[in-house]
Amino acid sequence: MKINILKATESYIRETEHKLHLMKKIAKDIASFKKIEIDIQTCQDINLSDFEVDHVIYLFKLTNLTKEFDDCKFCKEFSAIKKKAKYKLPQVNEINTTKNNDVLYIGKSSGLFSTRLRNHFSSNSLKTYSLQLPQLAKQKKLQHLKMEMYYSNIDYAKHSITDHDLKKELLEMLESSLHLQHKPLLGRSGH
């Protein structure tokens, strides 16, 4: 068997360039992100029927960090909770702390966004990595947290994209691009 790594590499580059081109077209179409305010004490009361859309990219931003409780202190507290937790919490990206980084988490949902938010806004998700905000609300040093969530759903039909795997890959690429730009305190890029 003769293996031609150069030919394989050139083919991979062409395919990746095509996907990057599609990603850029989709990004241009996202005129703006919708925003909602979130208090972790009351997030379970948010009406999730307003989020019955799929193919969504989203970002959580902390809005009330202070010099006394900055991103470094948040990550320290979250890490301590994560070590004891029986539920799955996202990884802590301490490397992204700067004393003023307020981007908490960036995510995506290829299925119904309301289902993904249910994971973040309730304590019922033991198998899925999520923010588990009601659990954080029980922690004395975190119970004061307030945040904003920005989200936008992707209109793949506008670009005649019907392939499920391609939709999923493009959503992951968009998420990774936001990770690179905003360096969230929690979560991992892509996957």
N, C-alpha and C positions, 0 to 999 in steps of 0.2 A: 504494500500500500504506500502510495506516495502522498505525503501531506504537504499542501501548499499554504503555509501560514500567511504569506503575503496576500494571496488571493482572498483568503478568508477575512483578513483584516480589512482589505479594501471594501469588501462586501458589507462588513459590519459598519464601517464608517459611512457608506452610502445610506444604509438603513437608518442609522442614528441621525444623520443630517436631515433625512426626511421627517423623522419624528420631532426633531428640534424645530423644524420649519412649521409643522402642524402646531406644536406647543406655542410658538410665537404668535401664530394666527389666533389661537384660542385666547391667549393672554391679552391681545389687542382688543378682543371683543368684551372682555370684562371691564365695563365702564367704571363700576364702583362696587364696593363691598357694602352690604347691609350691616347695620350695627345694632346690637342690643346691650343694655346695661345689665350686669349680673351682680347680685349680692349673694355670697355663698350661703348665707343664712336662709334665703328664701328661694334658691334656685329650683328646688323641687316643685315649686308652685308655677313655674313657667309652663304655659300652654304649648305643648309640643306639636299639636296639630298644625301650628303655623309653619312647621318645618318639614312638611311631607314632600320633600324634593329629593332627587338623587344627584350624584356626581357633584359633590360640594367640596370646596376647599375652604378651610376656616382657620382663624387665629384668635387666641385668647390673650388679652393684654391686661396686666395688673394696673389699676388706676390710683391706688393709694399707698404706694411705697413711700417711705420717708427716709431721712438720714438715720433715724433710729432703727428702722426696719427696712433695710434695702434688699436688693436681689441676693446678695451674699448670705444675709441672715435667713431669707426665705429658703434658699437652697439647703442651708444647714438644717433648718427645721423639717423641711420636706424629706431630706435624707434620713433623719432620725425616725420619722413616721414610716417611711418605706421599709426600713430594716425590721420593724416590728409588725408590719401589716400582714394580714392573712389574705388580703385582696391584692390585685395586680395594679401597681402604680407605674407611671412612665419613668424612664431613666432620668436622672438628674444630670444636667450638663453644666457642672461647676465651671468648666473652662469658659463658658459664655457669660459668667458674671463680670460686671464692670462697675458696680456700685450704682448704676442707673439703668440697667437693662430691665424694661418692663414687659417684654414679650414672654409670656408664660409658656405657650404651647401652640404648635401648628399641626393641623391634622387634615384629613380628607375622609370622605365617605362616598364610596361608589354606590352603596345601597341607600335606603331611606335615611336621610339626615336625622330625622326625629329619633330613629333607633340608636344612632350613634350618640346623640345628645342625651338620651335616656341613660346611657352608660356613664356619661360625665356628671349628670345632674341627680343621680340616685346612688344608693349604696347597694344595689342589687347585683352588680356585675362583679362576680368573683373570678371569672375566667378571661375577661377581656381587659386589656390595659386601658385605663381611663383615669381621668383626674379625680374621680370619686369625691366631688365637692362637698357633699354632706358629711363625709368622714373628716375632711379638713376643717369643716365648720365646728366640729367638736373639739378641736385643738385650740387651747387658750391663745397661743401666739399667732394663730392663723385665722381665728374666727372673725376678725375684722375685715378680711379681704373683700375688696370690690374689684370688679373687672368689667371689661367690654369684650364682646365677642363680635368679630367681623366675619362675614361669610358670603360666598357667592357660588351659585351653581353653574355648571358648565353646560352650554348648549351644543352638544356634539352633532345634533341633526343639522344645524346651520352649516357645518363643515362636511356633511355627508359621511360622518364617521359612525359606522354601525358595528364594527368588530369589538366585541366585549373586552378582549385582552388588550387591544390597542387603547380603548378608553381608560382602562385601569392603569396601563403604563403611562399614559399622558397625565393622568391625575397624580400619579406618583412623581413624575418629573416636575409638575407644577409645585407640588408640596416641597420637593427638594430645593427648588429655586427659592422659595420663601425661607426655607431653613438657612440656606446660604446667606441670604440678605439680612434676616432678622435675628439669627442665632438664639433660638428660644431657650429658656431655662430648663424646660422639661421636654422629653420625647426624643424620638430618633427620626432621622430623615429617610424618606422612602420606605420600602418594605412591602 
